[in-house]
């Protein structure tokens, strides 16, 4: 009986020790997030796409139209998150640069936006950055960032260039293509952005 008690006590101590180490590891990672985010934003402001970006699948609809799209505003936040499902093949720990926001644009109305890319602890972007613009009615536009560059005449403003590479299957933008330019200010201290944009979409 005493032997069983000591075995149980030892197992509990081992479990507590492992949980403590995991907590300390997570806390250290969280403490470094601000530094990683700052370095990633610097990388993102002079970014070039890494891979051969896929273009939208060919749409054989003879009635395709091209429409201008103007983003009256797009505002949101940047963050660094641990995402082993998406980024474990790139680096350990599997860190993901996440952009989330919302705004208003012509042709799609109110929208939400998300962009994702894998990064390392030095803030280097290791994958292409794919995005999803979800319109007010639920239709989704798929995008990929192809580059960014600072506005040297109006620092700290930055241009971000996107390709449109399709949309939600069966939706209005399925097979869509086009381009978007976003422009505005990145606040390094708060991890937020405030942008306007313009472009064209064919679907």
N, C-alpha and C positions, 0 to 999 in steps of 0.2 A: 504493500500500500504506500509506504513512504517513498519507495522507488518511483512509483507512478506519479506521485505528487511532484517530486523533483523533476521528472521528465516533463511534466506539464508546465511547471514553473520555467524551465529552461526554454521550452518552445515559445512561451509567451514573451520572454525576454528577447529571444531572437526575432520574433515578429515585430516587437516594439522597436528594436534597433533598426530593422529594415525599413519600417515606416518612417522613422526619424531621418534616415539617410535620404529616402525619397523626398521627404518634405524639404530637407535642407537643399537638395539638388534643385527642386522646383522653385524654391525661394531664390536661389542664386540665379536661376535662369530668368525669373521675373525681374530681379534687380538689374540684370543686364539688358532687359528689353529696350529701355530708353536709349541706351548707347547703340544697340543694334539697329533700332528704328532710325536714329539720326544718321547713321552711316548708310543705311539702305536708301533713305531719302536723297542723300547726296549722289548715290549711284543712279537712282531713278531719274534725277534731273539731267543726266547726260547718258541716257540709256539707248542701246541699240538692240533690237531683237536678236535672240541667240540662234534659233533654228530656222528652217525653211517654213515660213508660216503657211498653213493650209489656206487655200482660198475656198470660197463657198462652192458647194456642189452645183453643177450646171442646172439652171432652171429653164425648162423648155416652154414655159408659159409665154405665148406670143403677145399677151397683153401686159407684159412687164412695164412698169413705169419707174421713172427716176424722180425723186422728190428731194428738195432741199430740206435740211433739218437744222434748226437753230436751237441751241441750248441756252435758255435765258439765264439759268444758273444751275450749278451742280455743287453741292456742299456736303462734306462728310469728314470721315476720320481715316487715319492710317493706324495700323497696329501690327505687331509681330505676335504670331500665335504658333504653338506647337501642334503640328498636324502630321503624324506618322503615316496616315493613310495616303496623303498626297506627296509628301516630300522625303520619305525615308530613304529613297534611292539616291538622293542628292547629297545629304550631309547628316551628320549626327551631332547635336540634336536636330530633328527634322523641323526646321523653322519655316514658317510661311508668312510672307508679306501680304497683308490683307487691306484692301481699300473698300470702304463701304460708305454709301451716301445716297442722296436723293436730290431731285430737282424738278424743273419744268422745262419741256422742250416742245417746239412745234411738231405737229404730226403724231406725237405719241402722248402728249399731255404730261401729267405727273408721272414720274418714274423713280425707280430705285436702281442703284448700280452697285455691282460687286466686281472686284478684280483680284486675282490671286497669282502669286509667283513664289517659288522656293528661293530661300536665301541661306547664307551661312552666318556664323557669328561675327564675321567681319563686315557684314552688310553687302556682300557681293550677291547680285541677282544671278541665280543659277539656272533658271528656266524661263521660257517665254511667259509673258503675263497675259492670261486670258481673262475676259470679262463678260458680264451679263448685264444688259440693260433691260429691265422689266417695265413694260408700259403699264398704264393705268388699267387696261383691260386684261392684263396677264400675258400678252404677247411678249416674247423675249427676243432681243437682238444679241447675237454673239459677236464678240470683238476680240482683237489681239492688239496689244501695244507694239508698234513697230519702231518707235523712237521718241526721244524727247531732247529738247535743247533750250537753254536759257535765252531769254530776251535781253541781250546785252545792252539795249537802249533803255530798258525799264526793269532793272533788277529790283526785287528778286523774282519777277514773273517768269513763267516757264511755259513753253509750248509742248503739248503731248499729241503725238500722231497715232491714230488707230485705223486698222482695217476692219470693215464689217465682213464677217465670214459665215453668215447664215443666221438662223434663228430657230425658235422652238419648232419641232417637227409637227407638220400639219397646221402651223399657225400662219399668220399673215406674212411673217418675215422668213419663212422656211425657204432656203436657197438664196437669200438676199446677199447683196454685196454692196460695197461703197467705202466711204472713208469719213473719218471724223477728226477734227482738230479741236483740242481743248486748250484753254489758255487761262492763266491766272496765278494766284499766289498760294504757296505752300508755307504754312506756319510751322517751323521746326520745333518751337517750344511747346506748342499744344498738340502737334500731330494732326492738324486739320488742313483742309483745302477749301478754296472758294474759287470756282472756275466758271467760265462761259465757254461756248463752243459753237462750231458750225461744220457743215459737211453735206453729204448727199447719200441717199440710199436708193438702191434699185431692187425691186422685188416684183 
